[in-house]
């Protein structure tokens, strides 16, 4: 529906008509899974789409970028979503979307609608092919101009407006007696979340008759805490340890995020932090609070019964972020954990936090932050007071833990996990023997060396501050130099008057005193400026690179025969201005290197990129030779396909296969790299290689170095008729590493 709004422009007095598309109002609560496709990091468009879906009241489970078909399909089934929205800008979309459709069909979930887009990457013929195959809609740039963003969202919502949980509870409930039917589990949770009260009561009554006797009745673990404390990362780490420690245990996760009061929409973003849940032994369901006025969804108690009936051994409930007075998690779980960060303010703030009084365990996450050890001490003191723990109990026995959930194999989380196993064994008649042992008795994580240590988190500010201080210092030196120039000029003016001898002596003393305030290096540069100017006026200039003397022409000869200097010096006479130029700009090859690190550019090669990267390495090699056949300089700029960019291996699996060699060359072995640069002299001074790569850059760089070394070894064997000795090989290797040129 379109409504016209007339607005009168006060300046032109003309009426401007704006057409506004009215948002579609769905009949059912719509849930969407959004992501970018495998090996695709272009997430700007999908972020925009998910925000618009949220704005129109959808609950969006966002998975982020680089997601496989299996991850998206499994998530959409477990979340009982009506739709999937995927952006795909890296090619391979035909195979990707068809594979997704086929997998949904295979898992009896073909009711889930698939929507996609990829700008101009997905051409009209491919859109037609995909939609004919069964994809609900692939949006094109033309759709954006004709439908508008709101029109596109309305189209999506209309097709996804249905009840995914319309089924007969009496016929299907017995199938809940195992954890291998995530679709049915999801349908039951949806029915309890969206159904009428009569429908809910019917399911509850039937659940009472279907108590699962096979599951380990482990305590339900609750994880709550402030927003951004790292609850999801902690949940993921605990889940990972259960899966590794006990091969037969199954895990069910119920995660809650807040609903927007204004729109009813919600971003259910906890899955984006979960790395361990892509496992058939794990089921995860995200919930929105939907006006429950607490950190939990009203459906959580019923969902717990569903997971128990299905037979999940470990059940974890993660709440949305809470305030100081919230503690709803305690009422529905057996072992409640409160997650916080070191930044809670004054120690008196701890007395206001209800969960410190109610929790079984308190976790100070992000322990690498400043003040963490002080926070650890204060929280333990408050926990002791709140729980009336005798001072006979040692500090080390108080259940307060310091963790860094983002660390691999974090010692603090290992200690926490060991404590959880101990408490589980105490609460129920079961003897879980963990193979994960903490290497430390301390309940604080062992701090490890970090890329950016806590005391240097402001390193960028330190850099900018250093630059500002440097510039201020140069301004001060410039002022002093100006005074010296003025005094020198005055001295020159009075030099011929003998009766002014006393004044001249005072001027000399003042000049000498001022010069002491200027570093000797700066004074020397000012004194040598005249010589520098003279040097650059010569036809040739000589300088050194790696102790090698380089002589270059300082002039360009134009078509008309005129000589133009390559380096044009500023026409400055004032010493203060010369100082500013030398200290803030200067010539090429001289500090502060604003014009480059070399005094002159090379003349034997043009600054151009001979860019290639498509298909297998043989094809790209052929393209490189075509591009460089008439050039002495070989500037090989290499683009890698998205499979290589993400450091993965090619595979026949459709969502991988479709992207092999798309938008770049496929390189996965050293042999591939040799094929890529075959018949190029990588040590030639006119050859340089640029490799556009990110995460696996060290691996690709190692491939390149070994390729260059092997090429030189082959040359040695051809020339000498023998393999190099160990000493000769090391000499070849050193020579290669010294001479190869390029960027990564």
N, C-alpha and C positions, 0 to 999 in steps of 0.2 A: 504494500500500500504506500502511496506517495502523498504527502501533504505539502501544499505550497505556502511559503511564508513570505510576505511582502515586507521589505525593509526600505524606508525612505532615507536616502543619503542626504544629510544636512547640507553638504557642499554643492552637489550637483542638482539637488531637488528632483532627482529621477528615482523611480521605483525599481529596485533590484529584486528579482524573484529567485529564491533559493529552494531547490527541491530536496526535501529531507525524507529519507526512507525510514519508515517506522519499524522498530525492532520486532521480530517475530516473538510471540508469546507461546511457549510450548505447553502442551498438556501434561507431559511427564517431566520429571527431573532428569535432565540430560547429563551424562558423564562422557567425557572425551579423553582419550590418550593422545598426547601430542609429542612429536619428536622430529629430529632430522634423521635421514637415512644413514645407513652404515658408511663409515669413512667420509662423512660430510660434516664440516664444521660451520656451514653457513646457516646460523640459527636466527638471524634478524627477522626474517619473514615469519617463521613459525612462532617466535615470541610475540609478534604483533597479533597473529591470528589467535593465539591462546588468550591473550589479554582481552581481545574483543569477545571471545566466547565467555570468558569470566564475566565481562561487563554485562552480557545478556543472560546471566544467571546460571551458566554451566559450571559444573565441577570438573576441573581440568587436572588430569594426572600427567604432569610434564616429566618426560624422561631425558630431555636435553639432546645433545647431538651425538652422532656416531652410534646409532642403535640398530642392531640387527633385526631382521624380520621376526626371528624367534622371540627376542626380548619384547618387541612391541606386541606381538600376538598373545604371548603368555600374560603380559601385563593387562591387556584389554580384556582377556577372559577372566582373570582373577579379580579385576576391578568391575566386572560386569558393565563395561562401557558400551554405549550405543554406537560410538563412532571412533575412528582413528584418523588423525590429521597429520600428514607427514610432508615435510619439504625435502626436495631432492634436487640439488644443484650440481652434483658431481658425476652425472651420467649413470648408466646402468639402471635407469628407472623402469624400463620395460620388464626386465627380469625381476627387479625388486618388487614392484607392485603385483605382478602376476604370482610371484612366489608367496606374497602375503595373502592374496586371495585364496590360493590353493591351500595354504596352511590353516587358515580359518575354517575352510570347508572340511578339511581333514579332521579338525578338532570339534566338529559340529557347532561351529560358531559363525556360520555364514550370515547370520542376521546382523553382525557388526559391519557397519558401513565404512568404506575406505574413501578418504578424501586426500588429495595431494596437489602439489604445485611445484614448479621449478623455474618460474620465469620463462625466458626464451629458450632454456635448455631442452624443455619438452616441446617438441614441434607439433603442429596440428594433427598430422597423420598419426603420430604416436598417441596423442590424446584420444583420438577416435578408436585406435586399436585397444587401448587400455579400458576405455569405457564400454566397448563392445564385449570385452572379456568379463566384465562384472564390477569394475571399479565404479563407485557411485559418482564421483566427479573429480576430474583433474582440471584445475583452474589454470587459465592462460593469462598473459598480460592484457589481452583484449577483454577478458571477463572483468578485470579490474576497472577498465574504462567504461564498460557498458553497464555492469551491475553495481559497481561501487563496492567498497569494503563491507558496508552494512548489508547490501544485497547478497553478497557472497556468504556472509554469516547466516543470513536468513535462509538461504538455500540449503546450507548445511544442517541447520536446526530442523527444518521441515522434514528432511529425509531421516533424521535421527530421532524424531519425536515418536517413540514407541516404548512399550513396557517390555524390557528384556526378560522379566521374571514371571511371565504368564504361563503357569504350568499347574498340574494337578499334584498337590502335596502328597496325597495318600499313595499315589502310584510310584512316586520317585523317592520318597524319604528313605526307604531301606538302602538305597544306593549310597547314602551318606556314611555308611559304616567303614569307609576307608578314605584315605587322603588323596586318592588317585583321580578324583573327579572335580577339578577346580571349578569347572563351569557350573556344576550343580551346587557346589558350596556357595559360589558367587550369587547364583539365582536365589538361594534361600536367604542369604543376607539381604539382598535387594528387596525381597518380599517382606522381610521383617522391618526394613527401613522405610519402604514406600507404601506397603499394603494398608488395608483398612484394619481397624482394631479386631474385627471378627477373624480376618485372615491371619493376623498375628497370633491370636489366641489359639487358632486351630494348629498352627505350626508348633507353638509352644507345647500344646497338649501332646502332639505326636512325638516331639523331642523327648518328653518325659518317658515315653515307652521305648525309646531307642538309645538308652545309655550304652556307650561303647565300653566294653569290658577289656579291650585289648590295649588301650593306651596306657602309657605310664602316667600316673596321676601326679605329675610334677607340679609344684607350686606355680601359679600364674605370676609372671614377672611384670611389674609395672615400671615404666620409665617416664618421668616427668621432669619439668624444669623450665627455666626461662627461655624465651625465644632466642635462637642463635647460640645456645650453649653447646650444641653438638649432640643432641639426643639421637638423631637419625644415624649419625656416624657411629655412635656408641652402640646403638641397636644392631647395626651391621656387623660391628666387630664381635659382639657377643654371639650373634647368630653364626658367624664364621667359625668361631671356636667350638660351638656345639656340633656343627656339621663335621668338622675335622676330627673332633675328639670321639664322637659316637656315630659310627657309620649307619646305624639303624634308626636313630632318633629323627623324628619329623618336627618341623618348626612352623608355627602359625603366628603371623604378625598382624596386629591391628593398629593402624596408625591414624592419628586424628590431626587435622589442621582446621583453622578457623574459617567460618563462612563470613562473607561480607554482608553487613547489615543492610547496606543500601541496595545492593543488586541481588543478593542471594547466591552469587557465584563464589567459587573458592579455587585457590591454587593448592592442589594436593601434591606437594613437591618432595615428599620424603623419599620416594623411589629413586630420585636422582642421586641420592647419597648412598644407595644400597648397591654394593658390589657382590655380595654373597648370595643374593636371593635367586639368581639364575640357576636354580637347582630344583629337581623334581621333588625333593624332600621339604621344600619351603613353599608356603602359601602366604601371600601378603594382600591385605585389603586396606585401602585408604578411605577415610571418612571425613566428611565436613561436619562441623558442629551443628549447623542448621538451627541456630537460635536456641540451643540447649541451655544457654547462659552459664555453661561451665566449659572446662577444657576437654570434655568428653562428648561424644555423640550419644544421643539417647539409645541408639541401637547397640552400643558396645556390649551390654550385659547379654542380649540375645545372641549377638555374634560370637561371644565366648562359648555359649552353649552349642552353637553350630560347630565350632572348631573342636569342642570336646566330643560331640557326637561323631564327627568325622574321624576322630582318633589322633589328633595332633598331640605329641608328647610335650613339647615345650611351646608355651603360648606367651607371647610378649605383647603388651599393650603400651603404645607410645602416645602420649597426649600432645595437644598443641601447647604453645608457650603459656606459662602461667604467671600469676602475680604472687605477691607475698602471702595472701590469705587463702590461696587455693590448695586443696588436698583431696580432690574427688578420687584420685587414683587409688588411694588407700582402701576405699570401700569395696573395690571390685577385684583387687589383686592380693596375693599372699605375701609377696616380697616387693615392696615399693622402693624404688631408687629415685633420688632427687639429684638432678644434674644442674650444676651451676658453673660460673666462671669466676676467676679471681677478682673481677671488678664488681664488687657489691657495695662499695662505699665504706663507711665507718663500720667498725665491729658491732656497734649497737644495732645496725640494720639487720644483723643475723637474728636478733631477738624477735623480730617481727615476722620471720619466715615460718609459716605454719608447717611446711614440709620437713624442716629440720626437726621439729617435734614429732612428726608422724612417720617419717621415712625409716626403713630398715637400714638403708645405706645412703650416704651422701657422697657424690662424686664431684670433684673440682676438675672439670675438663679444661682443655686448652692451657695446660700447666706450663707451657713454654712462655706464657705471658709474664710481664713484670709483676712482681708482688705475689706470685703464686705460693711461695713457701710461707709467707706471712699469712696469706689467706688460709692455707692448710692448717696452720697452728690455731688461728682464731675459730675456724669452723669446728675443729675438734673440741675446743674448749666449750663452745656453745652446745654441741651435740652431747657432751658429758653432762652439762647442766640440765638440758632439756629432757634427757632420758634418765636422770638421777643415777648416773653411773658412778660407782664408788671410786675413790682415788686409789684403791688397791688395784684397780684395773689399769694396766699400763697404757700409755698413749698409743703405742703401736697396735693395740688390740681394739681400739675404737674404730667402727666401720666407716671411716672417712678415707677416700682414695683420691690420689692425684693422677690424672691420666692425660694423654694426648691422643685422642682417637684417630687423628690424621696420620699418626706414626705407624710405620709397618712394624708388626709384632711388638707393640708397645708394652713395656714391662709393667706399667701401671695397670693396664687392662688385663694382662695375664694374671696379676695378683688379684684383681677384682673378680675375674672369672673363677679362680681357684676358691675364693671366698664364697661365691655363689654356689658352687658345687658342694662345698662343705655345709652350707645352710640348707640346701635341698636335701642332702642326706640326713640332716637332723630333723627336718620337718616331716619326711615320709619314710616309709619302710623300704628303702631302696639303697643300694650301695653303688653309686656311680663312681668309677675310678677314672679320674682324668689323667691323660697322658701329657697334658700341657702343664709344665711346671714353671713356676716363676723363678727367675734367676736371682731375684732380690727379695729379702724379707721385708724391706721397706714398702709401705703402701703409697709412697710417692713414686711417680715414674722416674726412671733414670734418664736424665737429660742427655741427649745425644747432640753431636755437632750438627748445626743447621746451616742451610745456605745463607740465611740472614739471621744472625744471632739476635736475641731480644734487645740487647743494648744498641744494636745498629738498625733497628726498624725505621729510624728516621734518616737513613743514609741519603735518600734523595734530597731531603731538606738540608742536610749537611752539605751536599754538593752545591745546591743553589746558594746557600749561605756563604760558602767559601768563594764562589764566583762574585757575589755581591761585595764581600769584604775586599777581594782583589781589585775590583773596579773602584771602590772607594779609596783604596790605597793609591791607585794610579792617579785618581783625581787630586789627592793630597800631594803626591810627587809632582804632578803637573803644575800645581799652584806654586810649589817651591821653585821649580825650574823657571817659571815665569818671573818670579822675583829675582832669581839669579840673572836672567836675561836683562831685566830692567836695570839691575845694578851694574852689569857688565857694559850696557849701553851708556849709562851715566859716567862710568869710569872712562870709557872711550871718548866721551864728549869733553871730559875735564883733563884728559891726559896731557895736553900741550901747555896747560897753565901751571907753571912751577909753584906759584904761591898756594896752589890747592893740594900740595903734597900730603898734608895731614888728612885731608878728606879722602884722597886716593887710598891712603893706607887703611883708613876705616872701611872703605868700600871693599878692599881686598880681604880684610878680616871678615866682613859680613858675607862675602861670596864664599870664602873658605868654610865658614861656619855652616852656611846653608848646604854646601856640597856634602858635608859630613852626614846630613840627614837623608841623602840619596844613596842607595846601594851602588857600589862600585860598578857592578855589571851594567846597570842602566846608564851610568855616565859614559862607560866605554862604548855602549851601543850608540849613544848620541854623538860621541866623538867620531865614530866610524861611519856615520850616516853618509857623509860627503863621499867617502871612499866607496861605499856600497852603491851610491847613485852613479858614480863614475864607472864602476864595474858593469852595471846593467846597461850602460850606454855603449859598451863595446859590441862588436859584431858577434863575438863568441863569449860564453860564460862557462866556467869550469867549476864543478862541485863533486863531492864524493858520495857514493852509495855503497855501503858495506866495504869500506876501504878501497873501493874501485873508483878511479877518477873518470868522471863523465864530462865530455865536452860537447856543448850543444850550441846551436845558432840562436842568437837572441832576436832574430828578425824574421818576419814573414815577408816574402816578396809577392806582391799582388799581381794580378793579370796585366796591370798597366806598368809594372816594373817598380812600383814604389816599395820602399822598405818600411814595414810597420813593426814596432817593438812588440814582442810577445808579452812582456811585463811592462805595464805602464805605471810609472811611479807617481805618487801624489806630489803636486807642486806646493810644497810646504816650506816656509822659511822660519816660522815661529817655532822655537825650541819646545815649547809646551805642547803644541799641536803635533810636532814630530814624535814626542814621547808617547802621546796617546795613540798615535798610529802604530808605533813599534810595539807597544804593550797590549793593544786591544785588537789589532788587525795584522799588521806586518806582511811580509812577502811570503809567497808560497814556499813551503819547506822550512819555515822558521816559526818558532813559538810565537803566538798560540795556535798556529797551524789552521787559521780560518780559511786559508786558500789551498789547503791540501798539505800532505806530508812530504811531497817532493818539490824541488825548486821549479821543475818544468814537466810538462806532459810529454809522453812519448810521441814521437812523430812517425814511427814505423807501423803504427796500428791505429785504426779509428776507434773512438769510444762507442762501439756499438755491440749489441748482443745478437749473436747468431743462435737464435732460440729454436729449440726442438724438443719434442717429447710426445710420443704417441705410439701406442701399440707395443710390440716386443722390442728389445734392444737392437736387433738387427735393422729394423725399420727406421728407428731413430738415428742409428749410425749412418745409414744411407742418406738420411735427411741432412745430417751434419756435413757430410762430404759434399752434398749438393750446394749447401749454403756457403761453404768456405772454399770452393774450388778455384775461385779467382782472387782470393785474398792471401797475402803472405801471413797475416795475423789470424790465428784461429781462436776466436773468443766463444767457446762452447758453453752456452747457457742451457742448463738441463732442467726440464720440468718432469716431475715424477707423478705417477697416477696416485689416486687417493689410497689405494691398498698399501702402496709403498710408504706414503706419507704417514700412515698410521702404524707403520712397523709390523704389518701383518703379511702372511703368506697368501699367494693366490690359491684359489680352491674352486672346485666344480659347483659348490653350493651356489644357487642362483643369485642370492643377494651379494655375493662376493664376485662371482664369475662375470656379472654384467659390468663391473667397474674395472676389470683388468685392462690396462692400457688405455683407459678413457681419461682425457685431459692430462695425459702425461705418460711417460714410459714406465713399464713394469720391470722393476729390478728387485730380485729377492735373493740372489746369490752372487758370490764373487765372479763366477763365470759370466753372469749377466752383465756385470760391470765391464768385464774385458770385451765382451761383444759390443757394448755401447761405445767404447772409445778405440776400437780396433783401427789400426793403420794411422793413428795420430801420434805424433811425437810429443808426449806430455811434458818432456823436459825442455823443449824448445823455448827460448826466451820470448817468442811471439805466440806461444800457446797458453791460454788460461782457461780454466774450467769453473763455471759457476753452477752450484747445485742448490736449487730451491727446495729446502727440506726443513722439517721442524723436529719433532720428537726423536726419530731414529737417526738424527744427524751424526752422532758418533759412529754408528754402524756403517752408514753410507760413506763417511769419510775414511773409515778403515778399509772398506772395499776399494775406494779410490787409490789410497796409498799403496795397497797391495797390488792393485792393477798396474800402477806406474812402476813399481819395483819389479814385478814379473815381466813387464815389457822390456825393461832394461836388462834383466837376466837373459831373456831370449836373444837380445842383441849381442850380449857378451858371448853366449854359446855359439851363435852364428859366426861371429868374428873370430873366436878363438878355438872353435871346434871341441870345446870341453865345457863341463859344468864349472862354475866358479867355486873356489875353495871357501871355507868359512870366512877367512879374512877378506877375500875379494867380494863375497856376498855382503858383508857388513859395510864395505866401502861403497858398493853400489847403493845400498839402502840409505846410507848417510847422504850420498850425493842426491838421491831422489828427493828425500825429505827437505833438503836444502834448496832445491831448484824448482820444484813444482809451484805453479801459480794458480790462484783461484780464490773463490769465496764459497762459504757454506751458509 
